[in-house]
């Protein structure tokens, strides 16, 4: 999951955890044990061992 999560750096994503929680924001950094996301100026760390799925949020272009 570490190598796959690195592909989403600087992209706005939804991160799904195995306990049903969802986190969204821009992925700033991926380390061996955590993903750092930023949303509205605040930074949050998510344990990489609990991540089930990462989905990029795609903005519609008109």
mmCIF file of the N, C-alpha and C atoms, coordinates in Angstrom:
data_MODEL
# 
_entry.id   MODEL 
# 
loop_
_atom_site.group_PDB 
_atom_site.id 
_atom_site.type_symbol 
_atom_site.label_atom_id 
_atom_site.label_alt_id 
_atom_site.label_comp_id 
_atom_site.label_asym_id 
_atom_site.label_entity_id 
_atom_site.label_seq_id 
_atom_site.pdbx_PDB_ins_code 
_atom_site.Cartn_x 
_atom_site.Cartn_y 
_atom_site.Cartn_z 
_atom_site.occupancy 
_atom_site.B_iso_or_equiv 
_atom_site.pdbx_formal_charge 
_atom_site.auth_seq_id 
_atom_site.auth_comp_id 
_atom_site.auth_asym_id 
_atom_site.auth_atom_id 
_atom_site.pdbx_PDB_model_num 
ATOM 1   N N  . UNK A 1 1  ? 0.835   -1.195 0.000   1.00 0.00 ? 1  UNK A N  1 
ATOM 2   C CA . UNK A 1 1  ? 0.000   0.000  0.000   1.00 0.00 ? 1  UNK A CA 1 
ATOM 3   C C  . UNK A 1 1  ? 0.877   1.255  0.000   1.00 0.00 ? 1  UNK A C  1 
ATOM 4   N N  . UNK A 1 2  ? 2.061   1.176  0.582   1.00 0.00 ? 2  UNK A N  1 
ATOM 5   C CA . UNK A 1 2  ? 2.956   2.326  0.660   1.00 0.00 ? 2  UNK A CA 1 
ATOM 6   C C  . UNK A 1 2  ? 3.300   2.851  -0.734  1.00 0.00 ? 2  UNK A C  1 
ATOM 7   N N  . UNK A 1 3  ? 3.721   1.982  -1.616  1.00 0.00 ? 3  UNK A N  1 
ATOM 8   C CA . UNK A 1 3  ? 4.104   2.396  -2.973  1.00 0.00 ? 3  UNK A CA 1 
ATOM 9   C C  . UNK A 1 3  ? 2.901   2.927  -3.750  1.00 0.00 ? 3  UNK A C  1 
ATOM 10  N N  . UNK A 1 4  ? 1.756   2.322  -3.570  1.00 0.00 ? 4  UNK A N  1 
ATOM 11  C CA . UNK A 1 4  ? 0.556   2.779  -4.268  1.00 0.00 ? 4  UNK A CA 1 
ATOM 12  C C  . UNK A 1 4  ? 0.099   4.140  -3.746  1.00 0.00 ? 4  UNK A C  1 
ATOM 13  N N  . UNK A 1 5  ? 0.177   4.343  -2.452  1.00 0.00 ? 5  UNK A N  1 
ATOM 14  C CA . UNK A 1 5  ? -0.252  5.610  -1.857  1.00 0.00 ? 5  UNK A CA 1 
ATOM 15  C C  . UNK A 1 5  ? 0.628   6.770  -2.330  1.00 0.00 ? 5  UNK A C  1 
ATOM 16  N N  . UNK A 1 6  ? 1.891   6.511  -2.620  1.00 0.00 ? 6  UNK A N  1 
ATOM 17  C CA . UNK A 1 6  ? 2.797   7.564  -3.082  1.00 0.00 ? 6  UNK A CA 1 
ATOM 18  C C  . UNK A 1 6  ? 2.354   8.149  -4.418  1.00 0.00 ? 6  UNK A C  1 
ATOM 19  N N  . UNK A 1 7  ? 1.594   7.418  -5.199  1.00 0.00 ? 7  UNK A N  1 
ATOM 20  C CA . UNK A 1 7  ? 1.102   7.907  -6.489  1.00 0.00 ? 7  UNK A CA 1 
ATOM 21  C C  . UNK A 1 7  ? 0.085   9.037  -6.333  1.00 0.00 ? 7  UNK A C  1 
ATOM 22  N N  . UNK A 1 8  ? -0.504  9.168  -5.151  1.00 0.00 ? 8  UNK A N  1 
ATOM 23  C CA . UNK A 1 8  ? -1.554  10.159 -4.916  1.00 0.00 ? 8  UNK A CA 1 
ATOM 24  C C  . UNK A 1 8  ? -1.053  11.434 -4.244  1.00 0.00 ? 8  UNK A C  1 
ATOM 25  N N  . UNK A 1 9  ? 0.249   11.586 -4.078  1.00 0.00 ? 9  UNK A N  1 
ATOM 26  C CA . UNK A 1 9  ? 0.792   12.786 -3.435  1.00 0.00 ? 9  UNK A CA 1 
ATOM 27  C C  . UNK A 1 9  ? 0.409   14.017 -4.244  1.00 0.00 ? 9  UNK A C  1 
ATOM 28  N N  . UNK A 1 10 ? -0.032  15.059 -3.528  1.00 0.00 ? 10 UNK A N  1 
ATOM 29  C CA . UNK A 1 10 ? -0.487  16.342 -4.083  1.00 0.00 ? 10 UNK A CA 1 
ATOM 30  C C  . UNK A 1 10 ? -1.817  16.250 -4.847  1.00 0.00 ? 10 UNK A C  1 
ATOM 31  N N  . UNK A 1 11 ? -2.560  15.172 -4.637  1.00 0.00 ? 11 UNK A N  1 
ATOM 32  C CA . UNK A 1 11 ? -3.882  15.035 -5.240  1.00 0.00 ? 11 UNK A CA 1 
ATOM 33  C C  . UNK A 1 11 ? -4.930  15.008 -4.136  1.00 0.00 ? 11 UNK A C  1 
ATOM 34  N N  . UNK A 1 12 ? -6.111  15.547 -4.437  1.00 0.00 ? 12 UNK A N  1 
ATOM 35  C CA . UNK A 1 12 ? -7.205  15.522 -3.469  1.00 0.00 ? 12 UNK A CA 1 
ATOM 36  C C  . UNK A 1 12 ? -7.858  14.144 -3.526  1.00 0.00 ? 12 UNK A C  1 
ATOM 37  N N  . UNK A 1 13 ? -7.962  13.494 -2.386  1.00 0.00 ? 13 UNK A N  1 
ATOM 38  C CA . UNK A 1 13 ? -8.424  12.105 -2.341  1.00 0.00 ? 13 UNK A CA 1 
ATOM 39  C C  . UNK A 1 13 ? -9.371  11.865 -1.171  1.00 0.00 ? 13 UNK A C  1 
ATOM 40  N N  . UNK A 1 14 ? -10.083 10.752 -1.281  1.00 0.00 ? 14 UNK A N  1 
ATOM 41  C CA . UNK A 1 14 ? -10.847 10.195 -0.167  1.00 0.00 ? 14 UNK A CA 1 
ATOM 42  C C  . UNK A 1 14 ? -10.106 8.937  0.260   1.00 0.00 ? 14 UNK A C  1 
ATOM 43  N N  . UNK A 1 15 ? -9.826  8.818  1.550   1.00 0.00 ? 15 UNK A N  1 
ATOM 44  C CA . UNK A 1 15 ? -9.128  7.656  2.090   1.00 0.00 ? 15 UNK A CA 1 
ATOM 45  C C  . UNK A 1 15 ? -10.114 6.879  2.951   1.00 0.00 ? 15 UNK A C  1 
ATOM 46  N N  . UNK A 1 16 ? -10.281 5.619  2.640   1.00 0.00 ? 16 UNK A N  1 
ATOM 47  C CA . UNK A 1 16 ? -11.214 4.755  3.356   1.00 0.00 ? 16 UNK A CA 1 
ATOM 48  C C  . UNK A 1 16 ? -10.433 3.861  4.324   1.00 0.00 ? 16 UNK A C  1 
ATOM 49  N N  . UNK A 1 17 ? -10.862 3.824  5.587   1.00 0.00 ? 17 UNK A N  1 
ATOM 50  C CA . UNK A 1 17 ? -10.246 2.978  6.602   1.00 0.00 ? 17 UNK A CA 1 
ATOM 51  C C  . UNK A 1 17 ? -11.115 1.736  6.821   1.00 0.00 ? 17 UNK A C  1 
ATOM 52  N N  . UNK A 1 18 ? -10.513 0.679  7.355   1.00 0.00 ? 18 UNK A N  1 
ATOM 53  C CA . UNK A 1 18 ? -11.239 -0.574 7.530   1.00 0.00 ? 18 UNK A CA 1 
ATOM 54  C C  . UNK A 1 18 ? -12.379 -0.470 8.539   1.00 0.00 ? 18 UNK A C  1 
ATOM 55  N N  . UNK A 1 19 ? -12.346 0.524  9.427   1.00 0.00 ? 19 UNK A N  1 
ATOM 56  C CA . UNK A 1 19 ? -13.403 0.675  10.426  1.00 0.00 ? 19 UNK A CA 1 
ATOM 57  C C  . UNK A 1 19 ? -14.587 1.497  9.925   1.00 0.00 ? 19 UNK A C  1 
ATOM 58  N N  . UNK A 1 20 ? -14.565 1.869  8.626   1.00 0.00 ? 20 UNK A N  1 
ATOM 59  C CA . UNK A 1 20 ? -15.682 2.594  8.040   1.00 0.00 ? 20 UNK A CA 1 
ATOM 60  C C  . UNK A 1 20 ? -15.494 4.096  7.969   1.00 0.00 ? 20 UNK A C  1 
ATOM 61  N N  . UNK A 1 21 ? -14.459 4.621  8.606   1.00 0.00 ? 21 UNK A N  1 
ATOM 62  C CA . UNK A 1 21 ? -14.195 6.057  8.547   1.00 0.00 ? 21 UNK A CA 1 
ATOM 63  C C  . UNK A 1 21 ? -13.658 6.453  7.177   1.00 0.00 ? 21 UNK A C  1 
ATOM 64  N N  . UNK A 1 22 ? -13.977 7.687  6.787   1.00 0.00 ? 22 UNK A N  1 
ATOM 65  C CA . UNK A 1 22 ? -13.471 8.246  5.544   1.00 0.00 ? 22 UNK A CA 1 
ATOM 66  C C  . UNK A 1 22 ? -12.791 9.564  5.846   1.00 0.00 ? 22 UNK A C  1 
ATOM 67  N N  . UNK A 1 23 ? -11.672 9.797  5.196   1.00 0.00 ? 23 UNK A N  1 
ATOM 68  C CA . UNK A 1 23 ? -10.919 11.030 5.363   1.00 0.00 ? 23 UNK A CA 1 
ATOM 69  C C  . UNK A 1 23 ? -10.715 11.617 3.975   1.00 0.00 ? 23 UNK A C  1 
ATOM 70  N N  . UNK A 1 24 ? -10.909 12.922 3.834   1.00 0.00 ? 24 UNK A N  1 
ATOM 71  C CA . UNK A 1 24 ? -10.646 13.519 2.534   1.00 0.00 ? 24 UNK A CA 1 
ATOM 72  C C  . UNK A 1 24 ? -9.779  14.751 2.701   1.00 0.00 ? 24 UNK A C  1 
ATOM 73  N N  . UNK A 1 25 ? -8.978  14.993 1.689   1.00 0.00 ? 25 UNK A N  1 
ATOM 74  C CA . UNK A 1 25 ? -8.058  16.118 1.684   1.00 0.00 ? 25 UNK A CA 1 
ATOM 75  C C  . UNK A 1 25 ? -6.955  15.857 0.676   1.00 0.00 ? 25 UNK A C  1 
ATOM 76  N N  . UNK A 1 26 ? -5.980  16.744 0.659   1.00 0.00 ? 26 UNK A N  1 
ATOM 77  C CA . UNK A 1 26 ? -4.846  16.617 -0.258  1.00 0.00 ? 26 UNK A CA 1 
ATOM 78  C C  . UNK A 1 26 ? -3.743  15.838 0.455   1.00 0.00 ? 26 UNK A C  1 
ATOM 79  N N  . UNK A 1 27 ? -3.280  14.765 -0.171  1.00 0.00 ? 27 UNK A N  1 
ATOM 80  C CA . UNK A 1 27 ? -2.208  13.958 0.406   1.00 0.00 ? 27 UNK A CA 1 
ATOM 81  C C  . UNK A 1 27 ? -0.900  14.712 0.229   1.00 0.00 ? 27 UNK A C  1 
ATOM 82  N N  . UNK A 1 28 ? -0.241  15.019 1.341   1.00 0.00 ? 28 UNK A N  1 
ATOM 83  C CA . UNK A 1 28 ? 0.999   15.784 1.320   1.00 0.00 ? 28 UNK A CA 1 
ATOM 84  C C  . UNK A 1 28 ? 2.236   14.911 1.415   1.00 0.00 ? 28 UNK A C  1 
ATOM 85  N N  . UNK A 1 29 ? 2.141   13.822 2.182   1.00 0.00 ? 29 UNK A N  1 
ATOM 86  C CA . UNK A 1 29 ? 3.323   12.980 2.392   1.00 0.00 ? 29 UNK A CA 1 
ATOM 87  C C  . UNK A 1 29 ? 2.881   11.562 2.726   1.00 0.00 ? 29 UNK A C  1 
ATOM 88  N N  . UNK A 1 30 ? 3.671   10.590 2.266   1.00 0.00 ? 30 UNK A N  1 
ATOM 89  C CA . UNK A 1 30 ? 3.426   9.188  2.586   1.00 0.00 ? 30 UNK A CA 1 
ATOM 90  C C  . UNK A 1 30 ? 4.719   8.621  3.149   1.00 0.00 ? 30 UNK A C  1 
ATOM 91  N N  . UNK A 1 31 ? 4.646   8.091  4.373   1.00 0.00 ? 31 UNK A N  1 
ATOM 92  C CA . UNK A 1 31 ? 5.807   7.455  4.994   1.00 0.00 ? 31 UNK A CA 1 
ATOM 93  C C  . UNK A 1 31 ? 5.489   5.977  5.189   1.00 0.00 ? 31 UNK A C  1 
ATOM 94  N N  . UNK A 1 32 ? 6.425   5.236  5.762   1.00 0.00 ? 32 UNK A N  1 
ATOM 95  C CA . UNK A 1 32 ? 6.213   3.802  5.970   1.00 0.00 ? 32 UNK A CA 1 
ATOM 96  C C  . UNK A 1 32 ? 5.003   3.505  6.841   1.00 0.00 ? 32 UNK A C  1 
ATOM 97  N N  . UNK A 1 33 ? 4.655   4.408  7.765   1.00 0.00 ? 33 UNK A N  1 
ATOM 98  C CA . UNK A 1 33 ? 3.582   4.113  8.698   1.00 0.00 ? 33 UNK A CA 1 
ATOM 99  C C  . UNK A 1 33 ? 2.379   5.019  8.633   1.00 0.00 ? 33 UNK A C  1 
ATOM 100 N N  . UNK A 1 34 ? 2.438   6.106  7.843   1.00 0.00 ? 34 UNK A N  1 
ATOM 101 C CA . UNK A 1 34 ? 1.335   7.063  7.882   1.00 0.00 ? 34 UNK A CA 1 
ATOM 102 C C  . UNK A 1 34 ? 1.183   7.815  6.565   1.00 0.00 ? 34 UNK A C  1 
ATOM 103 N N  . UNK A 1 35 ? -0.017  8.363  6.394   1.00 0.00 ? 35 UNK A N  1 
ATOM 104 C CA . UNK A 1 35 ? -0.314  9.278  5.299   1.00 0.00 ? 35 UNK A CA 1 
ATOM 105 C C  . UNK A 1 35 ? -0.670  10.611 5.939   1.00 0.00 ? 35 UNK A C  1 
ATOM 106 N N  . UNK A 1 36 ? -0.040  11.684 5.491   1.00 0.00 ? 36 UNK A N  1 
ATOM 107 C CA . UNK A 1 36 ? -0.366  13.026 5.972   1.00 0.00 ? 36 UNK A CA 1 
ATOM 108 C C  . UNK A 1 36 ? -1.269  13.692 4.954   1.00 0.00 ? 36 UNK A C  1 
ATOM 109 N N  . UNK A 1 37 ? -2.441  14.131 5.425   1.00 0.00 ? 37 UNK A N  1 
ATOM 110 C CA . UNK A 1 37 ? -3.358  14.835 4.536   1.00 0.00 ? 37 UNK A CA 1 
ATOM 111 C C  . UNK A 1 37 ? -3.606  16.235 5.078   1.00 0.00 ? 37 UNK A C  1 
ATOM 112 N N  . UNK A 1 38 ? -3.906  17.142 4.174   1.00 0.00 ? 38 UNK A N  1 
ATOM 113 C CA . UNK A 1 38 ? -4.184  18.525 4.556   1.00 0.00 ? 38 UNK A CA 1 
ATOM 114 C C  . UNK A 1 38 ? -5.562  18.909 4.047   1.00 0.00 ? 38 UNK A C  1 
ATOM 115 N N  . UNK A 1 39 ? -6.349  19.501 4.949   1.00 0.00 ? 39 UNK A N  1 
ATOM 116 C CA . UNK A 1 39 ? -7.684  19.965 4.594   1.00 0.00 ? 39 UNK A CA 1 
ATOM 117 C C  . UNK A 1 39 ? -7.940  21.265 5.342   1.00 0.00 ? 39 UNK A C  1 
ATOM 118 N N  . UNK A 1 40 ? -8.264  22.308 4.595   1.00 0.00 ? 40 UNK A N  1 
ATOM 119 C CA . UNK A 1 40 ? -8.548  23.627 5.172   1.00 0.00 ? 40 UNK A CA 1 
ATOM 120 C C  . UNK A 1 40 ? -7.425  24.122 6.076   1.00 0.00 ? 40 UNK A C  1 
ATOM 121 N N  . UNK A 1 41 ? -6.189  23.879 5.686   1.00 0.00 ? 41 UNK A N  1 
ATOM 122 C CA . UNK A 1 41 ? -5.042  24.362 6.444   1.00 0.00 ? 41 UNK A CA 1 
ATOM 123 C C  . UNK A 1 41 ? -4.616  23.494 7.614   1.00 0.00 ? 41 UNK A C  1 
ATOM 124 N N  . UNK A 1 42 ? -5.399  22.480 7.949   1.00 0.00 ? 42 UNK A N  1 
ATOM 125 C CA . UNK A 1 42 ? -5.052  21.585 9.050   1.00 0.00 ? 42 UNK A CA 1 
ATOM 126 C C  . UNK A 1 42 ? -4.451  20.289 8.491   1.00 0.00 ? 42 UNK A C  1 
ATOM 127 N N  . UNK A 1 43 ? -3.474  19.746 9.189   1.00 0.00 ? 43 UNK A N  1 
ATOM 128 C CA . UNK A 1 43 ? -2.819  18.514 8.771   1.00 0.00 ? 43 UNK A CA 1 
ATOM 129 C C  . UNK A 1 43 ? -3.250  17.373 9.676   1.00 0.00 ? 43 UNK A C  1 
ATOM 130 N N  . UNK A 1 44 ? -3.478  16.209 9.063   1.00 0.00 ? 44 UNK A N  1 
ATOM 131 C CA . UNK A 1 44 ? -3.921  15.037 9.815   1.00 0.00 ? 44 UNK A CA 1 
ATOM 132 C C  . UNK A 1 44 ? -3.098  13.834 9.366   1.00 0.00 ? 44 UNK A C  1 
ATOM 133 N N  . UNK A 1 45 ? -2.734  12.969 10.303  1.00 0.00 ? 45 UNK A N  1 
ATOM 134 C CA . UNK A 1 45 ? -1.990  11.748 10.001  1.00 0.00 ? 45 UNK A CA 1 
ATOM 135 C C  . UNK A 1 45 ? -2.919  10.544 10.128  1.00 0.00 ? 45 UNK A C  1 
ATOM 136 N N  . UNK A 1 46 ? -2.856  9.669  9.137   1.00 0.00 ? 46 UNK A N  1 
ATOM 137 C CA . UNK A 1 46 ? -3.673  8.458  9.128   1.00 0.00 ? 46 UNK A CA 1 
ATOM 138 C C  . UNK A 1 46 ? -2.730  7.265  9.087   1.00 0.00 ? 46 UNK A C  1 
ATOM 139 N N  . UNK A 1 47 ? -2.951  6.310  9.965   1.00 0.00 ? 47 UNK A N  1 
ATOM 140 C CA . UNK A 1 47 ? -2.130  5.109  10.017  1.00 0.00 ? 47 UNK A CA 1 
ATOM 141 C C  . UNK A 1 47 ? -2.305  4.326  8.716   1.00 0.00 ? 47 UNK A C  1 
ATOM 142 N N  . UNK A 1 48 ? -1.217  4.091  8.011   1.00 0.00 ? 48 UNK A N  1 
ATOM 143 C CA . UNK A 1 48 ? -1.256  3.413  6.718   1.00 0.00 ? 48 UNK A CA 1 
ATOM 144 C C  . UNK A 1 48 ? -1.722  1.966  6.840   1.00 0.00 ? 48 UNK A C  1 
ATOM 145 N N  . UNK A 1 49 ? -1.542  1.358  8.005   1.00 0.00 ? 49 UNK A N  1 
ATOM 146 C CA . UNK A 1 49 ? -1.964  -0.037 8.200   1.00 0.00 ? 49 UNK A CA 1 
ATOM 147 C C  . UNK A 1 49 ? -3.483  -0.192 8.216   1.00 0.00 ? 49 UNK A C  1 
ATOM 148 N N  . UNK A 1 50 ? -4.219  0.902  8.446   1.00 0.00 ? 50 UNK A N  1 
ATOM 149 C CA . UNK A 1 50 ? -5.671  0.841  8.513   1.00 0.00 ? 50 UNK A CA 1 
ATOM 150 C C  . UNK A 1 50 ? -6.352  1.267  7.218   1.00 0.00 ? 50 UNK A C  1 
ATOM 151 N N  . UNK A 1 51 ? -5.578  1.661  6.210   1.00 0.00 ? 51 UNK A N  1 
ATOM 152 C CA . UNK A 1 51 ? -6.140  2.140  4.950   1.00 0.00 ? 51 UNK A CA 1 
ATOM 153 C C  . UNK A 1 51 ? -6.544  0.956  4.081   1.00 0.00 ? 51 UNK A C  1 
ATOM 154 N N  . UNK A 1 52 ? -7.788  1.002  3.596   1.00 0.00 ? 52 UNK A N  1 
ATOM 155 C CA . UNK A 1 52 ? -8.311  -0.043 2.723   1.00 0.00 ? 52 UNK A CA 1 
ATOM 156 C C  . UNK A 1 52 ? -8.306  0.413  1.279   1.00 0.00 ? 52 UNK A C  1 
ATOM 157 N N  . UNK A 1 53 ? -8.637  1.698  1.067   1.00 0.00 ? 53 UNK A N  1 
ATOM 158 C CA . UNK A 1 53 ? -8.817  2.191  -0.294  1.00 0.00 ? 53 UNK A CA 1 
ATOM 159 C C  . UNK A 1 53 ? -8.502  3.679  -0.345  1.00 0.00 ? 53 UNK A C  1 
ATOM 160 N N  . UNK A 1 54 ? -7.906  4.109  -1.468  1.00 0.00 ? 54 UNK A N  1 
ATOM 161 C CA . UNK A 1 54 ? -7.662  5.525  -1.721  1.00 0.00 ? 54 UNK A CA 1 
ATOM 162 C C  . UNK A 1 54 ? -8.286  5.853  -3.071  1.00 0.00 ? 54 UNK A C  1 
ATOM 163 N N  . UNK A 1 55 ? -9.095  6.912  -3.089  1.00 0.00 ? 55 UNK A N  1 
ATOM 164 C CA . UNK A 1 55 ? -9.786  7.292  -4.323  1.00 0.00 ? 55 UNK A CA 1 
ATOM 165 C C  . UNK A 1 55 ? -9.545  8.770  -4.592  1.00 0.00 ? 55 UNK A C  1 
ATOM 166 N N  . UNK A 1 56 ? -9.077  9.088  -5.805  1.00 0.00 ? 56 UNK A N  1 
ATOM 167 C CA . UNK A 1 56 ? -8.846  10.476 -6.181  1.00 0.00 ? 56 UNK A CA 1 
ATOM 168 C C  . UNK A 1 56 ? -10.182 11.151 -6.465  1.00 0.00 ? 56 UNK A C  1 
ATOM 169 N N  . UNK A 1 57 ? -10.323 12.391 -5.987  1.00 0.00 ? 57 UNK A N  1 
ATOM 170 C CA . UNK A 1 57 ? -11.517 13.187 -6.284  1.00 0.00 ? 57 UNK A CA 1 
ATOM 171 C C  . UNK A 1 57 ? -11.261 13.929 -7.581  1.00 0.00 ? 57 UNK A C  1 
ATOM 172 N N  . UNK A 1 58 ? -12.068 13.630 -8.584  1.00 0.00 ? 58 UNK A N  1 
ATOM 173 C CA . UNK A 1 58 ? -11.888 14.226 -9.899  1.00 0.00 ? 58 UNK A CA 1 
ATOM 174 C C  . UNK A 1 58 ? -12.864 15.379 -10.045 1.00 0.00 ? 58 UNK A C  1 
ATOM 175 N N  . UNK A 1 59 ? -12.341 16.554 -10.366 1.00 0.00 ? 59 UNK A N  1 
ATOM 176 C CA . UNK A 1 59 ? -13.159 17.739 -10.579 1.00 0.00 ? 59 UNK A CA 1 
ATOM 177 C C  . UNK A 1 59 ? -13.680 17.721 -12.014 1.00 0.00 ? 59 UNK A C  1 
ATOM 178 N N  . UNK A 1 60 ? -14.930 18.051 -12.205 1.00 0.00 ? 60 UNK A N  1 
ATOM 179 C CA . UNK A 1 60 ? -15.523 18.124 -13.552 1.00 0.00 ? 60 UNK A CA 1 
ATOM 180 C C  . UNK A 1 60 ? -15.022 19.381 -14.252 1.00 0.00 ? 60 UNK A C  1 
ATOM 181 N N  . UNK A 1 61 ? -14.589 19.217 -15.479 1.00 0.00 ? 61 UNK A N  1 
ATOM 182 C CA . UNK A 1 61 ? -14.161 20.362 -16.282 1.00 0.00 ? 61 UNK A CA 1 
ATOM 183 C C  . UNK A 1 61 ? -15.244 20.671 -17.294 1.00 0.00 ? 61 UNK A C  1 
ATOM 184 N N  . UNK A 1 62 ? -15.632 21.949 -17.358 1.00 0.00 ? 62 UNK A N  1 
ATOM 185 C CA . UNK A 1 62 ? -16.677 22.342 -18.307 1.00 0.00 ? 62 UNK A CA 1 
ATOM 186 C C  . UNK A 1 62 ? -16.093 23.194 -19.391 1.00 0.00 ? 62 UNK A C  1 
# 
